Amino acid sequence: MLKRFSERMAYAILFSVPWTMVHAQSSEPAHGAKPQSGNEAISNIELGEQTTLTGHLTHRQIHLPATVIIRDRQGQRRQIQTDEQGHYHIDVSGLTPPLRLSAIESGGNNCLLNYIPRAICLTALAPSLRSGKDNIANINPLTDRIVSDVATAAGYTGPQQLADNAASPTLDAAAWKKAYAVFHTAFNSALKQAGITSPSYFDPLTYPAAQQEAATRLIEVINHNRNYDDNTGYSGRTVLTDSHYRPIVDINDGRDDEPLDYHLARQRLDAIQKARTRIFLVGDATAATYEKARFPQMGWGQVFEQQFKEDHGIKVVNGARPGRSSRDYFHEGWFRQMQPLMKPGDFLFIQMGHNDQNCNSAKPIRGAADVANLCTYPNDAVGERQAPQGKPDMSFQTSLERYIDLARQYKMTPVLLTPTANVRTAEGKNGTPAVHSHFTQQNSDGGYAFVGDYTKTIKDTAVANKIIVLDIETATIALANKGGRNHWKQYWLAVDPAKYPFYCDRVGSLTKPDTTHFQKKGAVAVAEIVADAIRQAPELKMLAGNLVSKHQQ
């Protein structure tokens, strides 16, 4: 099935990656034991004859053979294709370091755009090489993360933008040094657990073939992708999560690194693979798993597995991602991350709608980018699909049906969920009484090509496809409106910054309450609401029988 999915994504391109890094040709072997320091001077020495690169491309989902493109300081280009195992060997005589390496998977052509499927793309940088010798330059999610950190430090939105810059910008060596420091903070413990005896000396770029097995073990428990840049609509920073979709480092804030625990990630991946039944969550920020630095913010999917009895063979795979709509979640490859784990008899829970509503082209910031990449249009008042000519996947119903079709191809049970409530009044103000808000209306700027009701479209889609729908919006509106006027702030993200300094002067504080996202108590409450909805659906009797009893909660 993964191969068939890949074939639907096939397209062809070669991308260029000119840029410069401040590292010199070093007397040390590129694959020696010396840790990367980032303190070397600028290299400007052409490589002599018989200088070669040998490397291994490692990624747990990439389709091989991949195309590797190498560009030097002067913009010269060499190209090679890996073999079916990801190995490559190429002559780089005559090039001037640093060398930039970019890889794109077989059948792929798109590393930047989010309105069509993105290929798996990776980058690496070889800052210094031994002239006249063979040099190691591996390419993997870890090298891509390092390049990503260097790129963002220089003002780029992600590694691909830096790689594609034809101006060959000079970058600060301190950024390279910091990127390696962040890498070692995040991965040294996991490297040792995976079998690397001296993790402080491990370089994901230059490790020798003898360490490939350990490197592969580590990368097998890492989900790699690139995020969505809100302002441009292109791919952005490198995102690494573990097998349980827990962020390995806080890429959004640049602080409070969360190191990878290899043993725990391996244990969780094994448990998912061996489980009797898996529930996969396709969703947005209201369900996603968050960094510890953002606590108490949580998505309901982060705690949903707690609703099921232990040792009863039910595992939740929370693939929900902040900011995603039903359309770009698929195109950006987030669904693809879960596909290898899917088996007949599993369940696919699909909860979208918050970000599908980003269809106001007149919005001065993000408007055009969001319409191009995130927006889907709801059905009209009589239930007919709406979408621009030639763009059928901009219909919300059609976009949802993509997941329904994929679930059925895997012989899984698809389940639609209506979105969680926004705590907004009928006048559009934050607070209670909360009302139904998942619809669009035309504005004075005429920013919407089509308007309509997203919750109703979800229900229409469920009826049309004869599948289950769980009405979570209605129940979360009731949750928001129970108790006093500010009772909802116990559930949605409105916390005291004196207790949680991360939220000082941020949305999510008591003075700037977040009326969409949840804190821990709210995430647990929504997970309980979803569990109650399962109990009331006869078609989900198997899942209901494995829920903890309500008096145990």
C-alpha positions in Angstrom: 0.0 0.0 0.0 2.9 2.4 0.8 4.3 1.8 -2.7 0.9 2.6 -4.3 0.7 5.7 -2.1 4.1 6.7 -3.3 3.2 6.2 -6.9 0.4 8.6 -6.6 2.9 11.2 -5.4 5.4 10.7 -8.3 6.8 13.8 -10.0 10.2 14.9 -11.3 12.6 17.7 -10.4 16.3 18.5 -9.8 16.8 21.2 -7.2 19.9 23.4 -6.8 21.5 24.2 -3.4 24.1 26.9 -3.6 25.4 28.4 -0.3 28.6 28.8 1.6 29.6 27.7 5.1 32.5 29.1 7.1 34.8 26.0 7.6 38.2 25.4 6.2 39.9 22.4 4.7 41.2 20.6 7.8 44.2 18.4 8.4 41.9 16.1 10.4 40.2 13.2 8.6 36.5 14.1 7.9 35.6 10.9 9.6 38.1 11.1 12.5 37.3 11.2 16.2 37.5 14.9 16.5 34.2 16.4 17.6 32.8 19.2 15.5 33.6 22.6 17.0 32.6 25.1 14.3 35.7 27.2 15.0 37.6 26.7 11.7 38.3 29.5 9.3 36.8 30.0 5.8 37.9 27.4 3.3 39.0 28.5 -0.2 41.1 25.6 -1.4 40.1 23.6 -4.5 40.1 19.9 -3.9 42.8 18.0 -5.8 42.5 15.0 -8.1 41.1 11.7 -6.7 39.1 13.4 -4.0 35.9 11.4 -3.4 32.8 11.4 -1.2 31.3 8.2 0.1 28.2 8.2 2.2 25.0 6.5 3.2 21.5 8.1 3.1 19.4 6.9 6.0 15.7 7.6 6.6 13.1 5.1 7.7 10.6 6.0 5.0 12.5 7.4 2.0 12.0 5.7 -1.4 15.4 4.6 -2.8 17.3 5.1 -5.0 17.5 8.8 -4.1 19.2 11.6 -6.1 22.0 13.4 -4.3 23.1 16.8 -5.6 26.4 18.3 -4.5 27.3 22.0 -4.9 30.4 23.7 -3.8 31.4 27.2 -2.7 31.6 28.4 -6.3 28.2 26.9 -7.3 29.7 24.0 -9.3 27.4 20.9 -9.3 27.8 17.2 -9.2 25.0 14.6 -9.2 24.8 11.0 -8.2 22.1 8.4 -7.5 22.3 6.2 -4.5 21.8 2.5 -4.8 18.8 0.6 -3.4 20.4 0.5 0.1 21.2 4.3 0.1 24.9 4.1 -0.6 26.6 6.5 -2.9 30.2 7.2 -4.1 31.2 10.2 -6.2 34.4 12.1 -7.4 34.5 15.7 -6.1 37.9 16.6 -7.5 38.0 20.3 -8.5 35.2 21.4 -6.2 35.8 24.0 -3.4 34.6 23.2 0.1 32.3 23.6 1.9 30.1 21.1 -0.1 26.3 21.2 0.2 24.5 17.9 -0.2 20.8 17.6 -1.0 18.9 14.4 -1.4 15.4 13.8 -2.8 13.7 10.5 -2.9 12.9 8.4 -5.9 9.9 9.7 -7.8 9.9 13.0 -5.9 10.3 16.6 -7.2 8.9 18.9 -4.6 10.7 19.9 -1.4 9.0 23.3 -0.8 5.4 23.5 -1.9 2.5 22.4 0.3 -0.4 22.5 -2.0 0.9 19.3 -3.7 2.5 16.3 -2.1 6.0 16.9 -0.8 8.8 14.4 -1.2 11.1 13.4 1.5 14.1 15.7 1.2 17.3 15.8 3.3 20.3 18.1 3.4 23.9 17.8 4.8 27.0 20.0 4.8 30.6 18.8 4.4 32.5 21.8 5.8 36.0 20.4 5.2 37.5 17.5 3.2 40.9 15.8 2.8 42.1 16.6 -0.7 43.1 13.6 -2.8 41.4 11.2 -0.3 38.0 9.5 0.2 35.8 11.4 2.6 32.6 10.3 4.3 29.4 12.5 4.0 26.3 10.8 5.3 22.8 12.2 4.8 20.0 11.7 7.3 17.4 13.4 9.5 20.1 14.4 12.0 22.2 16.2 9.4 19.0 17.8 8.1 18.2 19.1 11.5 21.7 20.6 11.9 21.5 22.3 8.6 18.0 23.5 9.6 19.4 25.2 12.7 22.1 26.9 10.7 19.6 28.1 8.2 17.2 29.6 10.7 20.0 31.3 12.5 20.8 33.0 9.2 17.2 34.1 8.8 16.0 31.4 6.4 12.7 29.7 7.1 14.3 26.2 6.7 17.1 24.1 5.3 15.6 24.0 1.8 15.5 27.8 1.4 19.1 28.0 2.4 20.0 25.1 0.1 18.2 26.8 -2.8 19.7 30.2 -2.4 21.7 31.0 -5.5 23.5 33.9 -3.8 25.9 31.6 -1.9 25.6 33.5 1.4 28.4 33.3 4.0 27.2 32.0 7.4 28.6 32.4 10.9 30.7 29.5 12.1 29.1 30.0 15.6 25.8 28.9 14.2 27.4 25.6 13.0 28.9 25.2 16.4 25.6 25.8 18.2 23.8 23.4 15.9 26.1 20.6 16.9 25.8 21.5 20.6 22.0 21.3 20.3 22.3 18.0 18.5 24.5 16.5 21.1 22.3 17.7 23.9 19.3 16.1 22.2 20.8 12.9 21.1 23.9 11.9 23.2 22.0 9.7 25.6 20.0 8.0 22.8 23.2 7.5 20.8 24.7 5.6 23.7 21.6 3.6 24.2 21.6 2.7 20.5 25.2 1.4 20.7 27.5 4.4 20.1 30.2 4.0 22.7 31.5 7.6 22.5 28.4 9.8 21.7 30.2 13.1 22.3 32.5 12.2 19.4 29.7 11.0 17.1 29.1 13.1 14.0 26.0 12.2 11.9 27.8 13.5 8.8 31.0 11.5 9.1 30.4 8.4 11.1 32.1 5.3 9.6 30.4 2.3 8.1 31.0 0.4 11.3 28.5 2.6 13.1 25.8 2.4 10.4 23.9 -0.3 12.2 23.6 1.8 15.4 22.8 4.9 13.4 20.0 3.0 11.6 18.6 1.8 14.9 18.4 5.3 16.2 16.8 6.7 13.0 14.2 4.0 13.0 12.5 5.6 16.1 12.6 9.1 14.6 9.9 10.8 12.6 11.4 13.4 10.3 9.6 16.1 8.4 9.6 19.8 7.8 7.0 22.2 9.1 4.8 24.8 7.4 6.0 28.4 7.4 3.0 30.5 8.2 4.1 33.6 6.4 5.2 32.1 3.1 3.3 28.8 2.8 6.5 26.9 2.0 8.2 24.2 4.0 10.1 25.4 7.0 12.2 24.0 9.8 13.1 20.4 10.3 10.8 18.7 12.7 11.9 15.6 14.6 9.6 13.6 16.9 10.1 10.2 18.5 8.0 7.1 17.7 5.3 8.3 20.0 5.2 11.7 18.2 6.8 13.5 21.2 8.9 16.5 20.1 12.6 15.7 20.6 13.5 19.4 20.9 11.4 22.5 21.1 12.1 23.8 17.6 9.5 26.5 18.0 11.1 28.3 20.9 14.7 27.3 20.8 15.0 26.5 24.4 14.4 23.6 26.9 15.8 20.8 24.8 13.9 17.5 25.3 16.4 14.7 24.6 15.5 11.6 22.9 15.1 8.5 25.0 16.0 5.7 22.6 14.9 2.8 24.8 11.5 4.4 25.6 11.0 5.3 21.9 11.9 1.7 20.8 9.6 0.2 23.5 6.7 2.4 22.4 7.2 1.6 18.7 7.3 -2.1 19.5 4.1 -1.8 21.6 2.3 0.0 18.7 3.5 -2.6 16.2 2.5 -5.6 18.4 -0.9 -4.1 19.6 -4.1 -6.0 18.8 -5.7 -2.7 17.6 -4.4 0.8 16.8 -6.3 4.1 16.7 -4.6 6.6 14.4 -5.5 10.3 14.9 -5.5 12.7 12.0 -6.0 16.1 13.6 -4.7 19.6 14.5 -3.4 21.4 17.5 -6.4 20.6 19.6 -5.4 16.9 19.6 -1.6 17.2 19.2 1.2 16.2 21.5 3.2 19.2 22.8 6.7 19.9 24.2 7.2 19.9 27.9 8.2 23.6 27.7 4.6 24.4 26.8 3.1 22.6 29.7 0.2 22.7 30.8 -0.8 22.9 27.1 -1.9 19.5 25.8 -4.0 18.1 23.0 -6.7 15.5 23.8 -4.9 13.0 21.6 -1.9 13.2 24.0 -3.9 11.7 26.8 -6.5 9.7 24.8 -4.9 6.3 25.4 -5.5 6.7 29.1 -9.2 6.1 28.4 -8.5 2.5 27.5 -7.8 -0.4 29.8 -4.1 -1.3 30.2 -3.0 -4.5 28.6 -6.1 -4.8 26.4 -4.2 -4.3 23.2 -5.4 -0.8 22.2 -2.7 1.7 21.3 -3.3 5.3 20.2 -1.0 6.7 17.5 -1.4 10.5 17.8 -0.3 11.9 14.5 -2.2 15.2 15.0 -0.1 18.3 14.1 -0.6 21.9 15.2 -1.8 24.3 12.5 -2.7 21.6 9.9 -5.8 21.4 7.8 -7.2 18.3 6.2 -5.5 19.2 2.9 -2.0 20.1 3.9 -1.8 17.4 6.5 -1.7 14.9 3.7 0.4 16.9 1.3 3.1 17.7 3.9 3.6 14.0 4.6 2.2 13.8 8.2 -0.3 11.0 7.3 2.6 9.2 5.5 4.5 8.9 8.8 1.8 6.7 10.2 1.2 4.5 7.2 3.8 1.8 7.9 2.1 1.1 11.2 -1.5 0.6 9.8 -3.0 -2.9 9.7 -6.4 -4.3 8.9 -8.8 -3.9 11.8 -7.4 -0.6 13.0 -9.3 2.7 13.3 -8.6 6.0 11.7 -10.1 9.0 13.7 -10.3 12.1 11.5 -10.9 15.4 13.2 -10.3 18.5 11.1 -12.0 21.9 10.5 -10.2 24.5 12.6 -7.6 25.3 10.0 -9.6 24.3 7.0 -11.5 27.5 7.7 -8.5 29.7 6.8 -10.0 30.8 3.5 -10.0 34.6 3.8 -7.8 35.7 0.9 -8.3 39.4 2.0 -6.4 38.8 5.2 -3.3 40.9 5.0 -1.0 38.5 6.8 -1.1 34.8 5.8 -4.3 35.2 3.8 -3.0 34.3 0.4 -0.6 31.6 1.7 -3.3 29.9 3.8 -5.9 29.9 0.9 -3.3 28.3 -1.4 -2.2 25.6 1.1 -4.6 25.1 4.0 -8.1 26.2 2.9 -10.8 23.8 2.0 -14.4 25.0 1.3 -17.4 23.6 3.1 -20.5 22.3 1.3 -23.2 24.9 0.4 -26.5 25.2 2.2 -28.0 22.3 0.3 -25.0 20.0 0.8 -23.3 20.4 -2.5 -19.5 20.5 -2.7 -17.8 23.8 -3.3 -14.3 24.3 -4.8 -12.5 26.4 -7.4 -12.5 25.0 -10.9 -9.8 22.3 -11.4 -9.0 22.1 -7.6 -11.3 19.4 -6.3 -9.3 18.7 -3.1 -10.2 22.3 -2.0 -13.6 20.8 -1.2 -13.7 20.0 2.5 -15.8 16.9 1.8 -13.4 15.7 -0.9 -10.4 16.3 1.3 -12.0 14.3 4.2 -12.9 11.5 1.8 -9.2 11.1 0.9 -8.7 9.7 4.4 -11.9 7.6 4.3 -10.6 6.0 1.1 -7.2 5.4 2.5 -8.6 3.8 5.6 -10.7 1.5 3.5 -7.7 0.6 1.4 -6.0 -0.5 4.6 -9.2 -2.3 5.8 -9.4 0.1 8.7 -12.6 1.7 10.1 -12.7 5.4 9.4 -14.4 7.6 12.0 -15.1 11.4 11.6 -15.2 13.8 14.5 -16.5 17.3 14.5 -14.0 19.9 15.7 -13.7 21.0 19.3 -15.4 24.2 20.2 -14.0 27.7 20.2 -15.0 29.6 23.3 -16.7 32.5 21.5 -20.1 34.1 21.8 -22.6 34.7 19.1 -21.2 38.2 18.7 -17.7 36.7 18.0 -16.2 37.8 21.3 -14.1 35.5 23.5 -15.9 33.9 26.4 -19.3 32.4 27.2 -22.0 31.6 26.3 -20.0 29.7 23.6 -21.9 28.9 20.4 -21.2 26.9 17.2 -18.5 28.7 15.3 -17.2 26.3 12.7 -18.7 28.2 9.7 -17.7 31.0 7.4 -19.6 34.1 6.2 -18.7 36.5 3.5 -16.9 39.6 4.7 -16.9 43.2 3.4 -13.7 42.5 1.4 -15.2 39.5 -0.4 -12.3 37.4 0.9 -14.1 34.1 0.7 -14.6 32.3 -2.6 -17.2 30.1 -0.9 -18.8 30.0 2.5 -20.7 27.5 4.5 -20.8 25.2 7.6 -17.8 22.9 8.3 -19.5 20.9 11.1 -22.5 20.2 8.8 -20.1 19.2 6.0 -18.5 16.7 8.3 -21.9 15.2 9.1 -22.9 15.2 5.5 -19.7 13.4 4.6 -20.3 10.8 7.2 -23.8 10.1 5.8 -22.7 10.1 2.2 -19.9 7.6 3.0 -22.0 5.6 5.5 -19.4 6.0 8.3 -19.5 6.9 12.0 -19.4 10.6 13.1 -18.7 11.6 16.7 -20.1 15.1 17.5 -17.4 16.6 19.7 -18.2 20.2 19.0 -21.6 20.1 20.7 -20.2 18.4 23.8 -17.3 20.8 24.1 -19.7 23.8 23.8 -21.5 22.3 26.7 -18.2 21.9 28.6 -17.4 25.6 28.0 -20.8 26.8 29.2 -21.1 24.8 32.4 -20.3 26.6 35.7 -19.7 30.3 36.1 -18.6 32.8 33.5 -14.9 32.0 33.8 -15.3 28.3 34.5 -14.1 27.5 30.9 -10.7 28.8 31.8 -10.0 25.7 33.8 -10.1 23.7 30.5 -8.9 25.9 27.7 -5.5 27.5 27.9 -5.7 30.4 30.3 -2.9 30.0 32.9 -1.1 32.1 35.4 2.3 33.1 34.0 3.7 33.4 37.5 3.3 29.6 37.7 4.0 28.9 34.0 6.6 31.6 32.9 6.5 30.3 29.3 3.1 32.1 28.9 4.3 35.5 30.1 3.1 38.0 27.5 1.8 35.1 25.3 -1.5 33.9 24.2 -2.6 31.3 26.8 -2.1 33.5 29.9 -4.9 34.8 32.1 -4.8 38.2 30.4 -4.6 36.7 26.9 -6.7 33.5 27.2 -6.5 31.0 24.3 -10.1 30.1 23.4 -9.2 27.2 21.1 -6.4 25.1 22.7 -6.4 23.2 25.9 -4.5 22.8 29.1 -4.2 19.4 30.8 -7.6 19.4 32.5 -9.3 20.3 29.2 -7.4 17.7 27.2 -8.4 15.0 29.7 -12.0 16.3 29.6 -12.1 16.2 25.8 -10.6 12.7 25.8 -13.4 11.7 28.1 -15.9 13.3 25.8 -14.5 11.3 22.9 -14.7 8.1 25.0 -18.3 8.8 25.9 -19.1 9.3 22.2 -17.5 5.9 21.4 -19.7 4.3 24.1 -22.8 5.7 22.4 -21.9 4.4 18.9 -23.0 0.8 18.4 -20.6 0.5 15.5 -17.7 1.1 17.9 -18.7 -1.6 20.4 -15.3 -3.3 20.2 -13.5 -0.1 21.3 -16.2 0.7 23.9 -15.6 -2.6 25.5 -12.0 -1.7 26.1 -12.6 1.7 27.7 -12.0 2.1 31.4 -15.3 2.4 33.3 -16.4 5.9 34.0 -16.2 5.5 37.8 -12.5 4.7 37.4 -11.7 8.0 35.8 
